[in-house]
Amino acid sequence: MDAYAIDIRPRARRSLRQLDPPDRKAVAEVIDGLASDPRPPGVRALTGHRPYLRVRCGDYRVIYAVDDRVRVVIVAVVGHRREVYRTLDL
């Protein structure tokens, strides 16, 4: 089975750069893992935002969509669980 390509949107890339190094590394590992398994255990669909899924990484959330036709995972938002849903404008 081929791996999925990862496309990180500019907003998510900015958020990732602003994280502390240990948190950044942990979130980056989760994002890299989405290439081999885009729907890992614990993934949930976002209510009200149909194609988007979220995966937890400690106190941080990665919100993304999967396009199975072209085998791409689009990372839309990365943020702390307290703030990520407040500013969600997908």
Secondary structure as UniProt FT lines:
FT   STRAND          5..8
FT   HELIX           10..17
FT   HELIX           21..36
FT   TURN            41..42
FT   STRAND          44..45
FT   TURN            47..48
FT   TURN            50..51
FT   STRAND          52..57
FT   TURN            58..59
FT   STRAND          60..67
FT   TURN            68..71
FT   STRAND          72..80
FT   TURN            81..87
//
